[in-house]
Amino acid sequence: MADEAAPGSVRQVEVVVIGAGLSGVAAAISLRRSGFEDVVVLEKSDRLGGTWRDNTYPGCGCDVPSLLYEYSFAPGPWRRVFAAQPEILGYLRATAASHGIEPLIRCNTEVLGGRWDPASGRWCLQTSAGAYAARAIVVATGPWNRPRFPDLPGLTHFPGPVFHSARWEHDTELAGRRVVVVGNAASTVQFLPELQRTAARVDIFQSTAPWVLPKPDIALPARVRHLLQRNLAVRHLARAVHATTQDAIGLALRHPRRLLPPLEAAARRHLRRSVADPVLRQALTPSHRLGARRLLASDTYYRAVSQPNVHLHPARAVRVEGSDVVGADGRRVSADVIILATGFHIGEQPLAPHLYGIHGQSLADTWSGGRRAYLGTHVSGYPNLFLLLGPNILSGTTAVPSVLEAQLRHVTAALRYLRHSGQTAMDVRREVQETHNTALQTALNSTVYTSDHDGYYFSSPGLNSFCWPWSTRRLRRALRTFDPAAYTWYPPQPAGLPLQRTTEAPAQSAVQGPRADSPT
């Protein structure tokens, strides 16, 4: 195995997976099932889990029904319709253990950078635990990786505790204290009902009101859980019902002119029924189209924000002066604790400035005009590199595990083809990537995802680099077949000579990807 190399030497690996969250665990299992034994997962933290390890704020959970937020090959023992964070984290750990991939994970190993070596046809990775050389790398760091901290003058001089909701400080006493929440992101909607019960006062500075849909979250009775675990036909039927609901909402977001008004009306009705105060209700009414930013769901948030000890300020926080937080409207609020609920840098790949491709250019420089990829997976100029949940592969209603499995069927098919073709490297052709992105951006223009250019989905002016504009079924179909003709191939060269490209695809014209639940 790779880590049997002597200290200080370069560990040789066939495939390195970067990150051990939802994506990395799925990647390791899929690679093993596809016959790849020489696999290492590098994880910078001390344990697996990704965003479900890091986000531990009260009330943290999933907005996608539990039965859709699981791998198809590993049914979860869910206790609620919508799983909470501890349950999801436990599921990931149990799945990794039951599929025998824990020995592949190297914790406390942060990837510092990587460079494609054209002479050897391998990726040379520098990590906090030494150097690795890999034939291929799978970047599984996810879009919810790095919390976004606001630029608030005076924040560093605030005398009390300050923390981001994604890095919740459980040792900080909040009961009986004045808490100011900066931002109204998805985490606020989830933690406010818990925070409101104990804090003396909660002030929320809201720059943009989110759309909040009803969330029918109930505990599943023991007999229902037993039935779902023992009867796969019933489980598949329940999954299909949830998936149909998600697809219906997605259809409305893709055709907003005709189909979105009824959904917006339902969301407004949810707001009217939950908030009696007309002034507060107006402040909670979104100004953007439903789906233009991240969709949220809750049956408890509106009730919590209506309580006497909660005060919503429909203005952005602009600075901190001593113990006071000051809003753009001049309002000043005194605080004992500040919680930053300002989301994530979802439009950024944290390793992008440190990954150098075939032309010696960093991925960040390649993406300086906006993040682009082919099928959210390949970037031209970066051979044998595969992104999971890359640019323009998710949508407002996507169940992430289903996208991951579709991607991994494609990735493992590509790697098997590379292994058996006798070639050293593969690199998606630039014209293929450009044609794909032109069609994708054109299709996005008719969806709700481009109606708010300052919103959640835009990583650069005018470019939505997050959303897939078509159906999940179409995404699965696009990823189902690996087409070698879409790639430039590099045959082996004598030692010391750089790889020479060829535009001719080796061997057969297409390879089918494996089923996610198949052993190969």
C-alpha positions in Angstrom: 0.0 0.0 0.0 1.0 3.6 -0.5 1.7 4.5 3.1 4.3 1.7 3.5 6.9 4.0 1.9 9.8 5.0 4.0 9.5 8.4 5.8 10.5 11.3 3.6 9.9 9.3 0.4 7.1 9.9 -2.1 4.2 7.6 -1.6 3.0 6.1 -5.0 -0.8 5.7 -5.3 -3.1 4.9 -8.2 -5.9 7.1 -7.0 -5.9 9.8 -4.3 -9.3 11.1 -3.0 -9.1 14.5 -1.3 -11.7 14.8 1.5 -13.6 12.3 3.6 -17.1 13.8 3.7 -20.2 12.6 2.0 -18.4 12.8 -1.4 -15.1 11.2 -0.3 -16.8 8.3 1.4 -18.9 7.6 -1.7 -15.8 7.9 -3.9 -13.7 5.4 -1.9 -16.6 2.9 -1.8 -17.2 3.2 -5.6 -13.6 2.9 -6.5 -13.2 -0.2 -4.4 -16.3 -1.7 -5.9 -14.9 -0.9 -9.4 -11.7 -2.9 -8.7 -9.4 -0.1 -7.6 -7.5 -1.3 -4.6 -4.6 1.2 -4.5 -6.7 4.1 -3.1 -6.0 6.6 -0.4 -8.3 9.2 1.1 -6.6 12.3 2.5 -8.6 14.1 5.2 -7.3 17.3 6.9 -9.5 16.8 10.0 -9.1 14.2 12.6 -12.1 12.2 11.5 -14.4 11.8 8.5 -17.7 13.6 8.1 -17.1 16.8 6.1 -19.8 19.4 6.5 -21.8 17.1 8.8 -18.8 16.8 11.1 -18.1 20.6 11.2 -21.7 21.9 11.4 -22.9 21.1 14.9 -25.2 24.1 15.7 -28.4 23.4 17.5 -31.2 22.2 15.1 -28.7 21.4 12.3 -30.2 18.9 9.8 -31.0 18.2 6.2 -33.6 20.0 4.1 -33.9 16.9 1.8 -36.0 14.0 3.0 -33.9 11.3 4.7 -34.8 8.6 2.2 -33.2 10.7 -0.5 -30.2 11.7 1.5 -28.6 8.3 1.5 -26.5 6.2 -0.8 -28.6 3.7 -2.8 -26.3 0.9 -1.7 -26.6 1.8 2.0 -30.1 2.4 3.3 -30.1 4.5 6.5 -31.8 3.7 9.8 -33.6 7.1 9.8 -35.7 8.1 12.8 -37.3 11.2 11.2 -38.6 12.3 7.8 -35.7 14.8 7.7 -32.5 13.6 9.4 -30.7 15.7 12.0 -26.9 16.3 11.8 -25.9 13.7 14.5 -27.9 11.0 12.7 -26.3 11.8 9.3 -22.8 11.9 10.7 -23.4 8.5 12.4 -24.7 7.2 9.1 -21.5 8.2 7.3 -19.3 6.7 9.9 -21.3 3.4 9.9 -21.3 3.2 6.1 -17.5 3.7 5.9 -17.0 1.0 8.5 -19.4 -1.5 7.0 -17.8 -1.1 3.6 -14.3 -1.4 4.9 -12.9 1.9 3.7 -11.8 3.3 7.1 -8.2 1.9 6.6 -8.0 4.0 3.4 -8.5 7.3 5.2 -5.5 9.2 6.3 -6.7 11.7 8.9 -4.8 14.9 9.9 -3.4 15.0 6.4 -4.0 18.3 4.6 -3.3 18.6 0.9 -1.3 21.7 0.5 -1.0 21.7 -3.2 -0.6 19.6 -6.3 1.1 19.8 -9.7 0.7 17.7 -12.8 4.1 16.2 -13.9 4.0 15.7 -17.7 7.2 13.6 -17.6 5.8 10.9 -15.3 2.1 11.4 -16.1 1.2 11.7 -12.4 0.0 14.2 -9.9 2.6 15.3 -7.4 0.8 16.2 -4.2 2.4 18.0 -1.2 0.6 17.3 2.1 1.1 18.0 5.8 2.2 14.3 6.1 4.6 14.2 3.1 4.5 13.8 -0.6 2.2 11.6 -2.8 2.4 10.8 -6.5 -0.9 9.7 -7.9 -2.0 8.6 -11.3 -5.4 10.3 -10.7 -6.9 12.5 -8.1 -10.6 12.9 -7.1 -11.3 16.2 -5.5 -14.1 15.6 -3.0 -13.9 18.7 -0.8 -17.5 19.8 -1.5 -19.0 23.3 -2.0 -19.9 23.7 1.7 -16.3 23.7 2.9 -15.2 27.1 3.9 -17.4 29.5 6.0 -17.9 33.0 4.8 -16.9 35.7 7.3 -18.3 39.2 6.8 -16.1 42.3 6.6 -17.4 44.1 9.7 -15.2 46.9 10.9 -14.7 46.7 14.6 -15.6 43.0 14.9 -12.2 42.0 16.1 -12.6 44.4 19.0 -15.9 43.1 20.2 -15.5 42.2 23.9 -17.6 39.1 23.9 -17.6 35.7 22.1 -17.9 35.8 18.3 -18.2 32.6 16.2 -19.6 31.4 12.8 -22.6 29.1 12.9 -20.5 26.5 11.0 -18.0 26.5 13.9 -20.4 26.6 16.8 -18.8 27.1 20.2 -20.8 24.9 22.5 -18.9 26.1 25.5 -20.2 29.6 25.1 -23.1 30.3 27.4 -26.1 31.7 25.5 -28.8 31.2 28.1 -30.0 34.6 29.5 -27.7 36.6 27.2 -28.2 39.1 24.5 -27.3 37.5 21.2 -26.9 39.2 17.8 -27.1 37.1 14.7 -25.5 38.6 11.7 -27.1 37.1 8.6 -30.1 35.1 7.9 -28.7 32.0 6.1 -30.0 28.5 6.2 -28.3 27.9 9.6 -30.4 30.8 11.2 -33.6 29.2 10.1 -32.5 26.0 11.9 -30.8 27.2 15.0 -33.1 30.2 15.9 -36.0 28.0 17.3 -33.4 26.4 19.7 -31.6 29.7 20.6 -34.8 31.6 21.2 -35.9 29.3 24.0 -33.0 30.2 26.2 -31.5 33.6 25.2 -32.7 36.7 26.9 -32.9 38.5 23.6 -32.0 37.7 20.0 -31.5 40.4 17.3 -31.2 39.3 13.7 -29.6 41.5 11.0 -31.2 40.4 7.8 -29.9 41.7 4.4 -32.2 39.5 2.3 -35.3 37.7 3.4 -35.2 34.0 2.4 -38.1 31.9 1.0 -39.1 29.4 3.6 -41.3 26.4 2.6 -43.2 24.2 5.0 -41.2 21.3 6.3 -43.3 18.3 7.4 -40.7 16.9 9.7 -42.0 14.2 12.0 -40.6 11.3 13.9 -41.0 8.0 12.2 -42.8 5.4 14.4 -40.8 2.3 15.2 -43.1 0.1 13.0 -42.6 2.4 10.0 -38.8 2.3 10.5 -39.0 -1.5 10.7 -41.0 -1.7 7.5 -38.7 0.6 5.6 -35.6 -1.4 6.7 -37.1 -4.9 6.0 -39.2 -4.2 2.9 -37.2 -2.7 0.1 -40.2 -2.4 -2.2 -41.9 -0.1 0.3 -38.7 1.9 0.8 -38.3 2.4 -3.0 -42.0 3.5 -3.2 -41.5 6.0 -0.4 -38.3 7.3 -2.1 -40.2 7.7 -5.4 -42.9 9.8 -3.7 -40.2 12.1 -2.2 -38.3 12.2 -5.5 -41.5 13.1 -7.4 -42.1 16.0 -5.0 -38.5 17.3 -5.4 -38.7 16.9 -9.2 -42.0 18.9 -9.3 -40.4 21.8 -7.4 -37.4 21.6 -9.7 -39.6 21.7 -12.8 -41.2 24.9 -11.5 -37.8 26.5 -11.0 -36.8 25.6 -14.5 -40.0 27.0 -16.0 -40.7 30.0 -13.6 -43.0 31.9 -15.9 -45.7 29.2 -16.1 -45.1 27.0 -13.0 -43.5 29.1 -10.3 -46.5 31.4 -9.2 -48.4 28.6 -7.5 -45.4 27.5 -5.5 -44.7 31.1 -4.5 -48.3 31.5 -3.4 -48.0 28.4 -1.2 -44.8 29.8 0.4 -46.6 33.2 1.0 -49.5 31.3 2.5 -47.1 29.6 4.9 -45.7 33.0 5.9 -49.2 34.5 6.5 -50.4 31.6 8.6 -47.2 31.6 10.7 -46.7 35.3 11.3 -49.6 37.5 12.5 -47.7 40.8 12.8 -48.1 42.5 9.4 -44.9 44.6 9.9 -42.8 41.6 10.7 -44.5 39.6 7.9 -43.5 42.3 5.4 -39.9 42.3 6.6 -39.9 38.5 6.1 -41.3 38.7 2.6 -38.6 38.0 0.0 -38.0 40.5 -2.8 -36.5 37.9 -5.2 -38.1 35.0 -7.0 -38.5 31.7 -5.2 -35.5 29.6 -6.1 -33.2 32.4 -7.2 -31.3 31.8 -4.0 -31.2 28.7 -1.8 -34.6 27.3 -0.9 -35.1 26.8 2.9 -37.7 24.7 4.7 -39.0 25.0 8.3 -42.2 24.7 10.3 -40.6 26.3 13.4 -38.6 29.3 12.1 -41.5 31.8 11.6 -42.9 30.9 15.0 -39.6 31.5 16.6 -38.9 34.9 14.9 -42.4 36.0 16.1 -41.6 35.5 19.8 -41.3 38.6 22.0 -37.6 38.1 22.7 -36.6 38.0 19.0 -36.2 41.2 17.0 -35.7 41.1 13.2 -33.9 44.1 11.6 -34.3 44.1 7.8 -30.9 45.7 7.2 -27.4 44.5 6.8 -25.0 44.8 9.7 -22.2 47.3 8.7 -19.9 47.7 11.7 -19.3 46.9 15.4 -18.6 49.6 17.9 -17.7 48.3 21.3 -20.5 46.0 22.3 -22.9 47.4 19.7 -23.7 46.1 16.3 -24.8 48.8 13.9 -27.1 48.2 10.9 -27.2 49.9 7.5 -30.3 51.7 8.6 -28.4 53.2 11.6 -30.0 50.9 14.2 -27.7 50.1 17.1 -28.1 46.9 19.1 -26.1 45.9 22.2 -24.8 42.3 22.4 -23.1 39.9 24.7 -22.5 37.3 21.9 -22.3 37.6 18.1 -23.1 34.7 15.9 -22.2 35.0 12.2 -24.7 33.1 10.0 -23.3 34.3 6.7 -23.0 31.0 4.8 -20.2 29.5 2.8 -17.9 30.3 -0.1 -19.8 27.9 -2.3 -18.5 29.4 -5.5 -14.9 28.6 -4.6 -12.8 25.5 -4.7 -10.4 25.8 -1.7 -7.6 23.9 -3.5 -8.0 25.8 -6.8 -5.1 28.2 -6.1 -2.8 25.3 -5.3 -3.5 22.8 -8.2 -1.4 23.3 -11.3 -2.3 21.7 -14.5 -0.6 20.7 -17.8 0.3 24.3 -18.7 1.7 25.2 -15.3 -1.4 27.3 -14.6 -3.3 27.1 -11.3 -7.0 26.1 -11.4 -7.8 29.4 -9.7 -6.2 31.3 -12.7 -8.0 29.0 -15.2 -11.2 29.9 -13.4 -10.4 33.7 -13.1 -13.3 34.4 -15.4 -15.7 32.0 -13.7 -15.7 28.4 -12.8 -16.4 26.1 -15.7 -16.1 22.3 -16.2 -17.4 19.5 -18.3 -20.3 17.7 -16.7 -19.2 19.2 -13.4 -16.4 16.7 -13.3 -13.5 17.5 -15.8 -11.6 20.7 -16.4 -9.6 21.0 -19.6 -5.9 21.3 -18.9 -6.0 19.1 -15.8 -5.5 15.5 -16.9 -6.6 12.7 -14.7 -8.3 15.1 -12.3 -12.0 14.5 -11.3 -14.2 17.0 -9.4 -17.1 15.8 -7.3 -20.0 18.3 -7.1 -18.1 20.6 -9.3 -19.4 23.6 -11.3 -23.0 23.5 -12.6 -24.0 20.1 -11.4 -26.4 20.8 -8.6 -29.8 22.5 -8.6 -32.1 24.0 -6.0 -33.8 20.7 -5.3 -31.1 18.1 -6.0 -30.6 15.3 -3.6 -26.8 15.3 -3.4 -26.2 11.5 -3.0 -28.0 10.8 -6.3 -25.8 13.2 -8.1 -22.7 11.8 -6.5 -23.5 8.3 -7.5 -24.1 9.4 -11.1 -20.8 11.2 -11.2 -18.9 8.3 -9.6 -20.3 5.8 -12.2 -18.9 8.2 -14.8 -15.5 8.6 -13.0 -15.0 4.9 -12.4 -15.8 4.2 -16.0 -13.2 6.8 -17.1 -10.6 5.3 -14.8 -11.2 1.8 -15.9 -11.0 2.9 -19.5 -7.7 4.7 -18.7 -6.3 1.6 -17.0 -7.2 -0.8 -19.8 -6.4 1.5 -22.7 -2.7 1.5 -22.2 -2.7 5.3 -22.2 -1.0 7.4 -19.5 -3.5 10.3 -19.2 -6.8 11.7 -20.4 -7.8 15.4 -20.6 -11.2 16.7 -21.7 -10.9 18.6 -25.0 -11.3 22.3 -24.6 -13.9 22.6 -27.4 -16.0 19.9 -25.8 -16.0 21.7 -22.5 -16.8 25.0 -24.2 -19.7 23.6 -26.2 -21.1 22.0 -23.0 -20.9 25.3 -21.1 -22.4 27.4 -23.9 -25.4 25.1 -24.0 -25.6 25.1 -20.2 -25.5 28.8 -19.7 -28.0 29.3 -22.5 -30.4 26.9 -20.9 -29.9 28.6 -17.5 -31.2 31.9 -18.9 -34.8 30.6 -19.0 -34.7 29.3 -15.4 -35.2 31.2 -12.1 -31.5 30.5 -11.2 -30.3 33.5 -13.1 -32.9 36.0 -12.0 -30.8 37.4 -9.1 -27.2 38.1 -10.2 -26.2 39.0 -6.6 -27.5 35.7 -5.3 -26.2 32.5 -3.9 -25.4 30.8 -7.2 -23.1 33.4 -8.8 -19.3 33.1 -8.3 -18.5 35.9 -10.7 -20.5 38.7 -12.3 -23.1 37.4 -14.7 -22.0 33.7 -14.4 -24.0 31.1 -12.5 -21.4 28.5 -11.8 -23.5 26.3 -9.4 -26.8 25.2 -11.1 -27.6 22.5 -13.5 -30.4 23.9 -15.7 -32.1 20.6 -16.7 -33.6 17.7 -14.9 -31.8 15.3 -12.6 -32.8 12.5 -15.0 -31.0 14.3 -17.9 -27.9 14.7 -15.6 -27.9 11.0 -14.9 -28.2 10.2 -18.6 -25.4 12.6 -19.5 -23.1 10.9 -17.0 -24.2 7.3 -17.7 -21.8 6.8 -20.7 -18.2 7.7 -20.8 -17.1 8.8 -24.4 -13.4 8.6 -25.0 -13.7 10.8 -28.1 -14.4 13.8 -25.8 -10.8 13.6 -24.5 -7.3 14.1 -25.6 -5.2 11.0 -24.8 -1.5 10.8 -23.8 0.3 7.5 -24.6 3.3 6.3 -22.6 6.7 7.9 -23.5 10.3 6.8 -22.8 11.6 7.8 -19.4 12.6 11.4 -19.2 10.5 12.6 -22.1 7.3 14.6 -21.7 4.0 13.0 -22.7 2.8 13.6 -26.3 -0.8 14.1 -26.9 -3.0 12.3 -29.4 -6.5 13.4 -30.5 -7.5 9.9 -31.4 -9.5 8.0 -28.8 -8.0 4.6 -28.0 -9.9 1.3 -28.4 -13.7 1.3 -28.4 -15.9 4.4 -28.7 -17.7 4.3 -25.4 -17.7 2.4 -22.1 -20.8 2.1 -19.9 -20.4 3.1 -16.2 -21.1 0.5 -13.5 -24.2 0.5 -11.5 -23.7 2.1 -8.1 -25.0 -1.0 -6.3 -22.9 -3.4 -8.4 -19.6 -4.9 -7.2 -17.8 -3.7 -10.4 
